[in-house]
Amino acid sequence: MLSFVSAQIAALGPFFHDVLGGALITIAASAVAFAIGIVFGSILLVARLLGGRVLAWLVVGYVSVIRGTPALIQMLVAYYVLPAVLNLPLSPLEAGILALAMNTGAYVSEILRGAFNSLSGGQLPAARALGMRATQAWRYIVFPQLFYRSIPPLTNEFTMLLKASSLMSIIAVHDLATVARDATLQTNLPLQVFSATAVVYFAILFVASSASRELERRVAKVLPNVH
């Protein structure tokens, strides 16, 4: 039995050789895309709430398009269409991050909008009455509460984003999914390779979820009365 397990591990050599690099690309691309998506989603929220009717409808239209089209199509558009239309050369990794950020930004804006709707309506007028500018009120009063209230759904959005990052393999990004596909072709052991890949994805997501719970606990100490 031990010799069989050893043989299986040895046969998975191509996978274990590249798994660390693929996992790092997956994590880094997802983290960068999520950070951009947070900023982009915040801008979409402000534009929708404060930008007037036309801008609000444009944001609603963008969010509807993103939510109503497959992430795979968005990935292909970011890699093949946008560079040609904008005359902006993008590497596969850059296009993948762009597609993921555009996608998650739309969902983040909706998450933050839900959190905003849960706030008491008198906070912004009270801040203005105290002499704060609108930008100060949003920076120091609104956004801290929005992000605290949104930690659980934002964590869920990051897990969805990280899993969606496997679509980068379709545009030749050497991420974890590409490593698994290549290793399967080399070893002809799809069950073993994809089972090992699932374990790696699970470990990454477990760490991310644990980190979010710790973040929520720490933020609760700073903003104990945010609810």
C-alpha positions as CSV (number, residue, x, y, z in Angstrom):
1,M,0.0,0.0,0.0
2,L,2.8,2.4,0.9
3,S,4.6,1.6,-2.3
4,F,1.4,2.4,-4.3
5,V,1.0,5.8,-2.6
6,S,4.7,6.6,-3.2
7,A,4.3,5.7,-6.8
8,Q,1.2,7.9,-7.1
9,I,3.1,10.8,-5.5
10,A,6.1,10.3,-7.8
11,A,3.8,10.2,-10.8
12,L,2.4,13.6,-9.8
13,G,5.8,15.1,-10.0
14,P,4.9,17.6,-12.8
15,F,2.0,18.9,-10.7
16,F,4.0,19.3,-7.5
17,H,6.9,20.9,-9.4
18,D,4.7,23.8,-10.6
19,V,1.9,23.9,-8.0
20,L,3.5,26.6,-5.8
21,G,4.1,29.0,-8.7
22,G,0.6,28.4,-10.0
23,A,-0.9,29.0,-6.6
24,L,1.0,32.2,-6.1
25,I,-0.2,33.6,-9.4
26,T,-3.8,32.6,-8.5
27,I,-3.5,34.3,-5.1
28,A,-1.7,37.4,-6.3
29,A,-4.0,37.9,-9.3
30,S,-7.1,37.4,-7.2
31,A,-5.8,39.8,-4.5
32,V,-4.9,42.5,-6.9
33,A,-8.2,42.2,-8.8
34,F,-10.2,42.3,-5.6
35,A,-8.3,45.4,-4.4
36,I,-9.1,47.1,-7.7
37,G,-12.6,45.9,-7.5
38,I,-13.1,47.4,-4.0
39,V,-12.0,50.8,-5.2
40,F,-14.0,50.5,-8.4
41,G,-17.1,49.3,-6.6
42,S,-16.8,52.2,-4.2
43,I,-16.7,54.6,-7.1
44,L,-19.7,53.0,-8.7
45,L,-21.6,53.3,-5.4
46,V,-20.8,57.0,-5.0
47,A,-21.6,57.6,-8.7
48,R,-24.9,55.8,-8.4
49,L,-26.0,57.7,-5.2
50,L,-24.6,61.1,-5.8
51,G,-23.9,61.4,-9.6
52,G,-27.4,62.3,-10.8
53,R,-30.0,60.3,-12.7
54,V,-27.9,59.7,-15.9
55,L,-24.8,58.5,-14.1
56,A,-27.0,56.3,-11.9
57,W,-28.6,54.7,-14.9
58,L,-25.1,54.1,-16.4
59,V,-24.0,52.4,-13.3
60,V,-27.2,50.3,-13.1
61,G,-26.6,49.3,-16.7
62,Y,-23.0,48.3,-16.2
63,V,-23.9,46.2,-13.1
64,S,-26.7,44.5,-15.0
65,V,-24.4,43.7,-17.9
66,I,-21.7,42.3,-15.7
67,R,-24.2,40.2,-13.6
68,G,-26.1,39.1,-16.7
69,T,-23.1,37.8,-18.7
70,P,-20.8,34.8,-18.1
71,A,-17.4,35.6,-16.5
72,L,-15.8,33.5,-19.2
73,I,-17.1,35.9,-21.9
74,Q,-15.9,38.9,-19.9
75,M,-12.4,37.3,-19.7
76,L,-12.3,36.8,-23.5
77,V,-13.5,40.4,-24.0
78,A,-10.8,41.8,-21.8
79,Y,-8.1,39.8,-23.6
80,Y,-9.2,40.0,-27.2
81,V,-11.6,43.0,-27.6
82,L,-10.5,45.7,-25.2
83,P,-6.9,45.8,-26.3
84,A,-8.0,46.1,-30.0
85,V,-10.7,48.8,-29.3
86,L,-8.5,50.9,-26.9
87,N,-5.2,50.2,-28.7
88,L,-3.9,49.1,-25.3
89,P,-1.7,45.9,-25.4
90,L,-2.3,43.7,-22.4
91,S,-0.5,40.6,-21.3
92,P,-2.7,37.6,-20.5
93,L,-2.2,38.2,-16.8
94,E,-3.1,41.9,-17.0
95,A,-6.2,41.1,-19.0
96,G,-7.2,38.4,-16.5
97,I,-6.8,40.8,-13.6
98,L,-8.7,43.5,-15.5
99,A,-11.6,41.1,-16.2
100,L,-11.8,39.9,-12.7
101,A,-11.7,43.4,-11.3
102,M,-14.4,44.6,-13.6
103,N,-16.5,41.7,-12.6
104,T,-16.0,41.9,-8.8
105,G,-16.4,45.7,-8.9
106,A,-20.0,45.4,-10.0
107,Y,-20.8,42.9,-7.2
108,V,-18.9,44.9,-4.6
109,S,-20.9,48.0,-5.5
110,E,-24.1,46.1,-4.9
111,I,-22.8,44.7,-1.6
112,L,-21.9,48.2,-0.4
113,R,-25.2,49.6,-1.6
114,G,-27.0,47.0,0.6
115,A,-24.9,48.0,3.5
116,F,-25.6,51.7,2.8
117,N,-29.3,51.1,2.8
118,S,-29.0,49.5,6.3
119,L,-27.5,52.7,7.8
120,S,-29.7,55.2,9.6
121,G,-30.7,58.0,7.3
122,G,-29.7,60.9,9.6
123,Q,-26.0,60.3,9.6
124,L,-25.0,62.2,6.5
125,P,-27.3,65.2,7.3
126,A,-25.9,65.3,10.9
127,A,-22.3,65.2,9.6
128,R,-23.1,68.1,7.2
129,A,-24.7,70.0,10.1
130,L,-21.5,69.7,12.0
131,G,-19.6,71.3,9.2
132,M,-18.1,68.3,7.5
133,R,-17.8,68.3,3.8
134,A,-19.4,65.4,1.8
135,T,-16.1,63.8,1.1
136,Q,-15.2,63.9,4.8
137,A,-18.5,62.4,5.8
138,W,-18.1,59.6,3.4
139,R,-14.5,58.9,4.3
140,Y,-14.8,59.1,8.1
141,I,-18.4,58.1,8.8
142,V,-20.0,56.2,5.9
143,F,-17.3,54.0,4.4
144,P,-15.9,52.6,7.7
145,Q,-19.4,51.4,8.6
146,L,-20.1,50.1,5.1
147,F,-16.9,48.0,5.0
148,Y,-17.4,46.6,8.5
149,R,-21.0,45.6,7.7
150,S,-19.9,44.1,4.4
151,I,-17.0,41.9,5.7
152,P,-18.9,38.6,5.4
153,P,-20.4,39.2,1.9
154,L,-17.1,40.7,0.7
155,T,-15.3,37.6,2.0
156,N,-17.8,35.5,0.0
157,E,-17.2,37.7,-3.0
158,F,-13.5,37.1,-2.7
159,T,-14.0,33.3,-2.6
160,M,-16.1,33.5,-5.7
161,L,-13.5,35.7,-7.4
162,L,-10.7,33.3,-6.5
163,K,-12.6,30.4,-7.9
164,A,-13.4,32.4,-11.0
165,S,-9.7,33.2,-11.4
166,S,-9.4,29.6,-12.9
167,L,-10.9,31.1,-16.0
168,M,-7.6,32.9,-16.6
169,S,-6.3,29.5,-17.9
170,I,-8.4,30.1,-21.0
171,I,-6.1,33.0,-22.0
172,A,-2.9,31.1,-21.1
173,V,-2.2,32.6,-17.7
174,H,-0.1,30.0,-15.8
175,D,-2.3,29.9,-12.8
176,L,-3.2,26.9,-10.6
177,A,-5.9,25.7,-13.0
178,T,-3.4,25.8,-15.9
179,V,-0.9,23.9,-13.8
180,A,-3.5,21.2,-13.1
181,R,-4.5,20.9,-16.8
182,D,-0.9,20.6,-18.0
183,A,-0.1,18.1,-15.3
184,T,-3.1,16.0,-16.3
185,L,-1.9,15.9,-19.9
186,Q,1.6,14.9,-18.8
187,T,0.7,12.3,-16.2
188,N,-2.7,11.0,-17.5
189,L,-3.9,11.0,-13.8
190,P,-6.8,13.4,-13.9
191,L,-8.4,12.1,-10.7
192,Q,-5.3,12.5,-8.6
193,V,-4.3,15.8,-10.2
194,F,-7.6,17.5,-9.8
195,S,-8.1,16.1,-6.4
196,A,-4.8,17.6,-5.3
197,T,-5.8,20.9,-7.0
198,A,-9.1,20.9,-5.1
199,V,-7.2,20.5,-1.9
200,V,-4.9,23.5,-2.7
201,Y,-7.9,25.7,-3.6
202,F,-9.7,24.6,-0.4
203,A,-6.6,25.5,1.7
204,I,-6.3,28.9,0.1
205,L,-10.0,29.7,0.7
206,F,-9.9,28.3,4.2
207,V,-7.1,30.7,5.1
208,A,-8.9,33.6,3.4
209,S,-12.1,32.8,5.4
210,S,-10.2,32.5,8.7
211,A,-8.4,35.9,8.0
212,S,-11.8,37.6,7.4
213,R,-13.2,36.3,10.7
214,E,-10.1,37.6,12.4
215,L,-10.5,41.0,10.6
216,E,-14.1,41.2,11.6
217,R,-13.2,40.5,15.2
218,R,-10.5,43.2,15.2
219,V,-12.7,45.8,13.5
220,A,-15.5,45.1,16.0
221,K,-13.1,46.3,18.8
222,V,-12.5,49.6,16.9
223,L,-16.1,50.1,15.9
224,P,-18.1,48.4,18.7
225,N,-21.3,50.4,18.2
226,V,-21.4,50.3,14.4
227,H,-24.6,48.2,14.3
